């Protein structure tokens, strides 16, 4: 699609505060050098957006939420744009994009911590009337600004598998890097939501000797078995003496964090990634940390390489795991307000398509 055939406006579901949305038409932006415009073919509903709607986290409004999406390039700024591997993007290319947009110049960016850029922008978190209004996935189009990471989607990876890669799967890649080598390790994963199920598959794929999963939801525990768990149970069923080398908390629950810490064996490592909203403090025994050589680290968001690693992982394991099955059949964009509730059963993500009045699954 060339510039002459592009529409002049985008259709969006703008969040206006509380549980309220409004269908709006907004002008498409002029593209600066290095930027691109993409259609949104499918967007999944991440739990953090549900937290925003419920008031558990703050966000500017009106704004276009949504940061897990897949789409196609329709227009490019002067000089074009590139994907993660440096390949020149072309109209029609199928892509996903990162949650964060970094300046690339500040001290943090130069130190390789672009997820905490001093001038950080975030996909689906920017005000509609700001410099990057068309920033979210709950829209017919998205403006891919310079500084965003774009990853090409292989033909054999479906939209339903690709969209969550942009947040959940890429975040898990950052978490597992912080956890260190997994071969032969005993791993505990607290929380079997989308991140926990992905983490289960990654730990298994990377050679963990045991993968223990803890969650209060029996449907999610059943999913964990299908994605590589060697043990999946409710938290209160932990047998005395459970010892692991790596504990990963993706639940954000204080009791789960304390239980995971208690399970660490000598030289164990705990990675916290689920505590992304205010909650009660937890108690960690510093003497035990010292005498048992324990370490605790936090992970928030991810770096560009993790987005590519996540796409590669989903592509490589597409025959081993039913990634599509984790995403519900998409609904029309106009139905988005009805989808802002936690998924139930075996579903881990709800999804929308940008064409109003349609319920056809994209592929």
N, C-alpha and C positions, 0 to 999 in steps of 0.2 A: 504494500500500500504506500503510495507516494504522498507528498505533501498536498498535491492538488486534490486528492480524494479523501483527505482527512476531514472528520467533522470539526466544527469550531468549538464544540462544547463537550463536556463529560457529564454523565449522570452519576450522582453520588448519593449515598445515604449518610447524611451528616449527623453526628452525635451532638445534641444540643444541651446535654446535662441530664443527670438522673438516669432514668430509663427511656428517655425521649430521643427519637430520631426524626429527621425531616428529609424527604426526598428533594434534592436540589439539582439544578443544572448550573455548572460553573464553566467558565472559559478555559480552554486549553492554554497552557503557558507557551511563551516563546522560548525556544531551547537555546541555551548558551553552548559554547564549544565544549565537547566532551559529554554532553547530556543526551538523554534519549527519552522518548515517550513510548509507553507500552500499553496495550490493552490488558485488562485483567480477565483471564479466562476462568479462574476458580480461586476463591479465597476461603481459607478455613478459619474458624473462630477459636482463637487461643484463649486459654483461661485468664490471661492477664487482662484481656478486653472485658471479660465478664466481671473481673475484679474492679475495673474502672467504672463500669455501669453501676455496680453495687455500692460504690463509694469506698472500697477497700484501698484504692490507690487514686491519686489525683491525676487530672489531665486537663489540658486547655479545651475549651469548647466555645463555639462550634468547631468541630474537627472531623476528619475522616479517619476512623479507626481502621484496624486491620493491618497486620504485618506478616502474615503467612499467606503467600499468594504466588501464583504462576501466571505468566502471560506471554504475549508476543510483541516484539519490537515493531512499531509502526512508523516511527520517525526518528531522525538523528540530527543533533546539532552540527554545526560546522566542524569539520575534522573528524566526525564520527565518534564512536565510543567502543570500548573493548570489554571482553569478558575477563574473568580472573586469569586465564591463561594467556591473555594478550591478543586473542583472536578478534579481528575487527567484526563488530556486530553488523547485521544486515536486517532490513525489514523482513518480517516473517520469522525471525529467529525466536525460538521458544526459550524463555529464561525465568529464573527466580532472582531475587535481590535481597540484600542484607537488611537487617533491622537497623543498623547504625550507618550514619554518614559522617565520616571524619574529615578533618581539614588536611591531615597529612603533614602539617608543618609544626605543630606545637611540640613541647617537650614529651608529652605522653605518646603522641603519635610516633615521634622519632625513636622512642624507647620500645615501640612495638605493642603499646597498650592503647590501640585506637578506639577500643570500646569505651574508654574513659577520656576521649578527646575533650580538650578544654572548650571547644566550640561545637560539641556533639549535637547532631540532629538525629531524630529517630523516626523511622518509618511508622506511620499510623499514630504519631504522638504530637504532631505539629498543628498549630491553630490554622483554621481554614482561611483566615484573613491575614496570615503571615507571609513570609517570603517563600514558603514552600507549602502552599495550601493543598495541592493535589498530591498528598504524601501517603495516603492510606490505601489499603487493598479493597475496601468496601466501595468500589467505584468502577465505572466502565474503563477508566484509564488511570495510569499513574505516571507521574513525572519522576524520572530516574536522574537525580542530580549528580553532578560531578562529586566524587568522593564516596559514592555508594558502590558496593561490590556486586557485580552481576555475574551469575554463573549460568552457563548454558545447560539446558535440560536434554538428556539423551532421549531419542525417539521412543525407546522401550520403557521409559518411566512415565507412568500416567500422571495426570494432573493431581489426582487425589493423593498419590505418593509424593509428588514433588512439592506441593504447597507447604506442608508442615516442616519440610527441610529448612525453610527460611528462618525458623525460630527454634522449634523443639529439637530437631535432629542436630542442627549446628551447635546448639547450646550443649547438647550431650557430648559432642566431640570435644568441646573445650573442657568439660567436666572430666572426661576420661583422660585427657592429656594431663590435667592436674593430678589425677589419681596415679599416674605413672604406669609402667609396664604391667600388663594384666596376666601374662602367661603364667600358669601355675598358681595364681593367687585365688584366695577365698574372698568373694565380694558380697557385700550386703547392700541392697538397694532399698531405701525407704521411700515408698510412694510409687504406685504403679499406674500413674496417669500416662500421658503421651511421652513425657520425658523418661519416666521409669521403664516403660516398655521398650523404648529405643535403647536405653542404657543396658537393659537385660540382653538384648540382641547383640549390642556391641561387646559387652563383657564376654559373652559366649563365643562370638566370632574371633575375639582376640586371645582366646585360650585360657580363660579363667577356669580353675579346677572345680569351683563351686560358685553358684550364683543364687544367693538367698534373697527373696523378695518379700517385703512386708507391706501390707495394705489392709484396710478395713473392708474393702469392697470385694465380695467373692467373684464377681464377674471379671474384675481386673486381675485378680489372682489367677483365674483360669486363663486369661490372655498371657500372663507371664509365663506359664508353662509352655504355651505355644511359641513364645519368643525366646526360649532358651533357659528358663529358670530350672535349677535342679532342686529348688525348695521354694515354695510359695505359700505363705500362711498369714493369718492375722497377727498383729503385733503382740497380743497377749498370749500367744501360743509359743513364744520363744522358749525353748528348753534351756535350763541352766547350763552355762558353760559354752554357749555359742561364741566362737572366736573367729574373727576374720582379719584379713590383712588390709582390706580397703572397705570403707563404709561411705556410701554416697547417699546424702539426704536430698530428696527432690520433693518432699512433702511440705516442708516448712513448719511442721508441727513440733512444738517444743519437746514433747515427750518422745517423739521419734528421734530427735537429735540426741537427746540424753541416752536413749537406749542404744543408738548406733555407736556413740562414743564408748559406752560401757562394753561393747562387743569387740573393741579393737584389741588385737594381740600385740605382742612386742613388735616395735617398729611399725605399728599400724598407721594408716593415713586416712583421715576423714575429709571429704569434700562436701561443702555446703553450697547448694544452688537453689533450694526451694524457698528460702526465707526472703521473699521479695516484697513483703508487706509487714507492717508493724505487728509484733507479737510479744509474748512474755519472754523475759530473759531466761537463759538456761545456765545450769551450773556445771562447770568442767573443773575437775580436780587437777590443779597445776602440779602437785607432787607426782600424781600418777603419770602425767604427761612427761615429766622429766625422767622418772625412773623407768618408764616403759618405752621411752624414745618415740613418743607419739607426735603426730603433726596434724594440724587442722588448717584448712585453707578454704577460701570462698571463691566462687566463680559467678560472674554476672555478665550476661551477653557473651559475645564470642569475637574472634578475630577473622579477617577475610579468609584465611586458609581453612578455617573450620567449616565455612559454608561449602567450599569445594569438596573437602573431605566428606562432608555429610551427603552431598549429592552422589559422590563416588560410592559411598557405602550403600545407599539405597539402590543404586543401579546394580552393584555387585551382588546384592543379596535379594534381588527382586524375585528370584525363584525359590528362595528359602523361606521368606516371610511374606505374609499377605498384608503388605502395607496399605493397600486400598481398603481392606476390611475395617481399618481403624477410623475411617471417615464416612459419615453418613451421606446418603444421596443428597446432592445439592438442591437448595431451594432458590427461588428468585430473590434478587437483591432487595426487593420491596418487603420481603418477609424477614429481613434481618432482625428487627426488634423482637420477634418471636423466638429467635434462636439464642438470645443472650441469657441462657440458663445452662448450668453444668450438664454435660451429656450424661446419659444413663445407659445401663446395660453394658454391652461390649463396645459401644461407640466411644471414641476418645476425642473426636472432633466433629462439629457440625460445619456445614459449608454452604456457600452461596455462589451463584453465577451472576455475571453482570447484566445479562439480558433480562429485563423486567418481564414478568409474566411467563417465564419458561422454567421448567423443572428438568430439562434434559441434562444428563451427565455429560461433561466434557471428557475428552480422552486425549 
